[in-house]
Amino acid sequence: MNGILYFSSTGNSLFIAKKEQQRFGGKIVYIPKYQGDGSEFEKLVLVTPIYSYGMPTHVHSLLSRLNKQRELIVIQNYGGMVGGADFLLYSYATKLGLNIKSVFVIKMPENFTLTFTVPKFYLKSVLKNCGKAIDKVLNQIETGTPHVPKKKKTKEAKYLKNKSNWHLIGQRFCTSQNCVQCQKCVSLCPVGNISLQDGKIVFGDKCVACLGCYHRCPNKAILYQNKKKKFRYVNPNVDESEIGRDL
Ligand SMILES: Cc1cc2nc3c(=O)[nH]c(=O)nc-3n(C[C@H](O)[C@H](O)[C@H](O)COP(=O)(O)O)c2cc1C
């Protein structure tokens, strides 16, 4: 059986992982809860968002421990600009000696929206078009032909700098009076960075900037820099309760 390893905070990567599973079968595994190295699977498909022209922290550390024999196919998804993230991941995996065959990129709705709102018409059009883009990638996977990203200039320095500052994002979060201490944020945070202390939600210094808490709070009660922005996003084509689960 194939392993479909995914990281997702707002459901785009889970949506793609489920399409992969519907088409080819396999077990969907949520990376932050996964301790293994992929050996129990025949082939590995990694589905991940692009973060700061690179990859989320959990994906970076998963790659460093993956089984080197297993064939690896990567599907990255992004909201606005790839910035060489496909080539960066491919080079990193190659340096680690992984058996990486292909890296694909798919445009999905943007979720790094702490300071702006995605217009509804644009969101609708990205959601409409991504279905075709996903099918195209799955067709390419079916042919078995490797899809190696062309050598390109990456924004590696920017990625590493941003990554080193991700922990600060959590420290810029606070809760508004709409917070009812339901603790959904506490349970969905992939690094246990949020806790309830003396009746108040407290953000620690381990944030990996996934923004799951911000987008998925049922009362939009998590604010960034104390600003009351309304826009929150969760992929409307997934069951939100499945984000973070193995399927
Ligand atoms: C911390 C962070 C950094 C991001 N960096 C980029 C980026 O460099 N380029 C881009 O196009 N999208 C970027 N995005 C947007 C996500 O890649 C995109 O919305 C993705 O589809 C989210 O996947 P998910 O719903 O599975 O979490 C970023 C998102 C976050 C949270």
The ligand as an ORCA input file, in Angstrom:
! r2SCAN-3c Opt
* xyz 0 1
  C       3.592     30.427      6.874
  C       3.043     30.353      5.482
  C       3.853     30.680      4.428
  C       3.367     30.604      3.122
  N       4.229     30.862      2.085
  C       3.787     30.801      0.813
  C       4.683     31.059     -0.268
  O       5.884     31.268     -0.123
  N       4.172     31.043     -1.526
  C       2.847     30.788     -1.772
  O       2.451     30.835     -2.917
  N       1.986     30.482     -0.760
  C       2.423     30.478      0.529
  N       1.575     30.154      1.553
  C       0.171     29.744      1.250
  C      -0.017     28.227      1.268
  O       1.048     27.554      0.639
  C      -1.306     27.793      0.555
  O      -2.396     28.568      0.885
  C      -1.587     26.306      0.796
  O      -2.506     25.866     -0.182
  C      -2.155     26.019      2.195
  O      -2.318     24.618      2.329
  P      -3.178     23.940      3.511
  O      -4.606     24.450      3.362
  O      -3.099     22.478      3.231
  O      -2.567     24.317      4.808
  C       2.018     30.215      2.873
  C       1.203     29.879      3.955
  C       1.693     29.953      5.250
  C       0.783     29.589      6.400
*
